[in-house]
Amino acid sequence: MSQVIDSKTEKHTYGTLFLKETVTTTLTLLYTGSTTTYGLNYDSKFSGIKDGHVQGGPISVSDNITVVVNANPKVTVIISEFNNNIENHYISLHVIIKVDIPIIGEETIYDQTLGGKYNPDKTGWEVALSNVQTKLENSLK
């Protein structure tokens, strides 16, 4: 089981009155059990000119990279500022996702820095229980 290190969501609306597209994208940075490769889960919902929902992952991340992950519509993912501090169990990276939205053109749908600490010594169940406990404590505040 993977540990969630960080998760952030962005929502944008592009276009004009009748040619509008709303895109909501969430990326989740995961510790997958390897201190050299991490994972990114993605979840993106879009509505307007075209409606849909795509999700998946984890996509392996181990360095800065620019890659076209889909040809049509063109989706480009840029990972920069990759910082992996193995001794302190900390990772951070900046992610930009650009999409060629039909009729509207290329737009940036995601531009966030993800990062945080992870615990390489915890088993999957310990991580899951710790995540539940943290969410419960936060909801009681």
C-alpha positions, 0 to 999 in steps of 0.5 A, spaced: 500 500 500 502 506 498 503 512 503 499 519 501 505 524 501 501 530 499 494 531 494 492 538 491 486 540 487 485 545 482 479 548 478 479 552 472 474 555 467 476 557 460 473 560 454 467 564 453 459 564 454 457 558 449 464 555 448 466 554 456 470 548 459 471 547 466 476 542 468 478 540 476 484 536 477 487 532 483 494 530 483 496 525 489 504 524 491 505 517 493 511 514 497 510 507 493 516 503 497 522 505 493 526 511 495 528 512 488 521 512 485 515 515 487 508 515 484 503 520 482 495 519 482 491 523 477 483 525 477 481 530 472 473 531 471 471 536 465 465 539 463 462 544 457 465 543 450 466 536 452 464 532 458 468 526 461 473 523 467 479 520 467 483 517 473 489 513 474 496 512 476 501 511 480 505 514 474 512 513 476 516 519 478 524 519 479 526 526 476 525 532 472 521 530 466 517 533 460 513 528 457 507 528 452 502 523 456 496 523 450 496 525 443 489 527 442 488 531 445 495 533 447 496 533 454 503 535 456 506 534 463 512 538 466 515 535 472 521 540 475 524 542 481 524 535 483 528 534 490 528 527 494 532 528 501 532 520 502 536 522 509 530 526 512 524 522 508 522 528 504 520 529 497 518 535 493 516 537 486 513 542 481 507 539 476 505 543 470 499 540 466 498 543 459 492 540 455 490 542 448 482 543 449 478 543 443 476 549 440 479 553 446 487 551 445 492 550 450 491 551 457 494 550 463 490 546 468 495 544 473 500 548 476 502 546 483 508 544 488 507 537 491 511 535 497 512 532 504 515 527 509 514 519 508 515 514 513 519 508 510 518 504 516 511 503 516 507 497 513 501 498 508 496 497 514 500 502 519 500 507 514 492 506 512 490 507 520 495 513 521 491 516 515 484 515 518 487 517 525 489 524 522 483 525 518 479 523 524 483 528 528 482 534 523 475 533 523 474 534 530 478 540 530 
